Amino acid sequence: MTARDLTKNQEMVLGALSAADGPLSAYTILDRLRDRGFRAPLQVYRALDKLLDYGLVHRLESINAFVACAHPHCHGHGSIAFAICEKCGQVEEFSDATVQSRLGDWSREHGFKPSKTAIEIRGTCATCLA
């Protein structure tokens, strides 16, 4: 997926997420894009659905918000983790080979075939702790 394959709405939603200081709800995205022609939540949700399919954005389930993927060209790893600061709202995306291996082992041992793995760690970031 390249930027030129995205629709205008998808480009604008991805741009809003990429420029954001932290995760955004769909309604916050809508508010930020109203002056660029967005009028209805459905426009945002359609764009987000495709961007999620393309692996360019992630949905943070625990806070019902979205972030641009920090590593859009390396989705070879099967699990993604997010550290979410409850004070400043910053989100750090990472993957860990040990955790991924253990989850894979568990899945095989239990005959479970995961379709998606996302881990969310909520707490306080180093900057806010300082």
C-alpha positions as CSV (number, residue, x, y, z in Angstrom):
1,M,0.0,0.0,0.0
2,T,1.4,3.4,-1.0
3,A,0.2,6.8,-0.3
4,R,-1.0,7.2,-3.8
5,D,-3.3,4.2,-3.4
6,L,-5.3,6.0,-0.6
7,T,-8.4,8.0,-1.2
8,K,-8.5,11.7,-0.4
9,N,-10.4,11.0,2.8
10,Q,-8.0,8.2,3.9
11,E,-5.1,10.5,3.3
12,M,-6.7,13.2,5.4
13,V,-7.5,10.9,8.3
14,L,-4.0,9.4,8.2
15,G,-2.6,12.9,8.1
16,A,-4.6,13.9,11.1
17,L,-3.4,10.9,13.1
18,S,0.2,11.3,12.0
19,A,0.2,14.9,13.1
20,A,-1.5,14.3,16.4
21,D,0.4,14.4,19.7
22,G,-1.5,11.3,20.9
23,P,-4.4,9.0,20.1
24,L,-7.5,10.5,18.6
25,S,-11.2,9.4,18.7
26,A,-13.1,9.2,15.5
27,Y,-15.1,12.3,16.6
28,T,-11.9,14.3,17.3
29,I,-10.7,13.4,13.8
30,L,-14.0,14.6,12.4
31,D,-13.7,17.9,14.3
32,R,-10.2,18.4,13.0
33,L,-11.2,17.7,9.4
34,R,-14.5,19.6,9.3
35,D,-12.9,22.6,7.5
36,R,-11.6,20.2,4.9
37,G,-15.0,18.8,3.9
38,F,-15.8,16.2,6.5
39,R,-19.4,16.4,7.6
40,A,-20.3,13.0,9.0
41,P,-18.8,10.4,11.3
42,L,-19.4,7.8,8.6
43,Q,-16.7,9.4,6.4
44,V,-14.2,9.1,9.2
45,Y,-15.2,5.5,10.1
46,R,-15.0,4.4,6.5
47,A,-11.5,5.8,6.1
48,L,-10.4,4.3,9.4
49,D,-11.7,0.9,8.5
50,K,-9.6,0.9,5.3
51,L,-6.5,2.3,7.1
52,L,-6.9,-0.4,9.7
53,D,-7.1,-3.1,6.9
54,Y,-3.9,-1.6,5.3
55,G,-2.1,-1.7,8.6
56,L,-1.5,2.1,8.6
57,V,-3.4,2.8,11.8
58,H,-4.2,0.9,15.0
59,R,-7.3,1.0,17.2
60,L,-6.5,1.2,20.9
61,E,-9.4,-0.8,22.3
62,S,-9.1,0.3,25.9
63,I,-9.5,4.0,25.2
64,N,-11.5,3.7,21.9
65,A,-9.0,5.8,20.0
66,F,-6.7,5.5,17.0
67,V,-3.0,6.1,16.3
68,A,-1.0,6.1,13.1
69,C,1.2,3.0,12.9
70,A,4.7,3.8,14.0
71,H,6.1,1.1,11.7
72,P,3.8,0.8,8.7
73,H,6.3,-1.1,6.5
74,C,7.2,-3.9,9.0
75,H,4.1,-5.8,9.8
76,G,5.8,-9.1,9.6
77,H,5.5,-9.5,13.3
78,G,2.3,-11.1,14.5
79,S,1.8,-9.1,17.7
80,I,1.9,-5.5,18.5
81,A,2.0,-3.9,21.9
82,F,1.2,-0.4,23.0
83,A,2.3,1.4,26.2
84,I,-0.3,4.1,26.9
85,C,0.5,6.9,29.4
86,E,-2.6,7.7,31.5
87,K,-1.2,11.1,32.4
88,C,0.0,12.7,29.1
89,G,-1.7,10.3,26.6
90,Q,1.4,9.4,24.7
91,V,1.4,6.0,23.0
92,E,4.5,4.0,22.2
93,E,4.1,1.1,19.8
94,F,6.5,-1.9,20.0
95,S,6.8,-5.6,19.4
96,D,8.8,-8.1,21.5
97,A,10.1,-11.3,20.2
98,T,9.9,-13.1,23.5
99,V,6.3,-12.2,24.1
100,Q,5.4,-13.0,20.5
101,S,7.1,-16.4,20.9
102,R,5.3,-17.2,24.2
103,L,1.9,-16.2,22.7
104,G,2.7,-18.4,19.7
105,D,3.6,-21.3,21.9
106,W,0.4,-20.9,24.0
107,S,-1.7,-20.8,20.8
108,R,-0.2,-24.0,19.4
109,E,-0.4,-25.8,22.8
110,H,-4.1,-24.9,23.0
111,G,-5.0,-25.4,19.3
112,F,-5.9,-21.8,19.0
113,K,-5.4,-19.8,15.8
114,P,-5.1,-16.1,16.6
115,S,-6.2,-13.6,13.9
116,K,-4.9,-10.5,15.6
117,T,-2.8,-9.9,18.7
118,A,-2.6,-6.5,20.3
119,I,-1.4,-5.8,23.9
120,E,-2.1,-2.6,25.7
121,I,-0.2,-1.6,28.7
122,R,-1.6,1.4,30.6
123,G,0.4,3.3,33.1
124,T,2.7,6.3,33.4
125,C,5.6,7.0,31.0
126,A,9.1,7.8,32.1
127,T,8.7,11.5,31.2
128,C,5.6,11.9,33.5
129,L,7.3,9.9,36.3
130,A,10.3,12.3,36.2
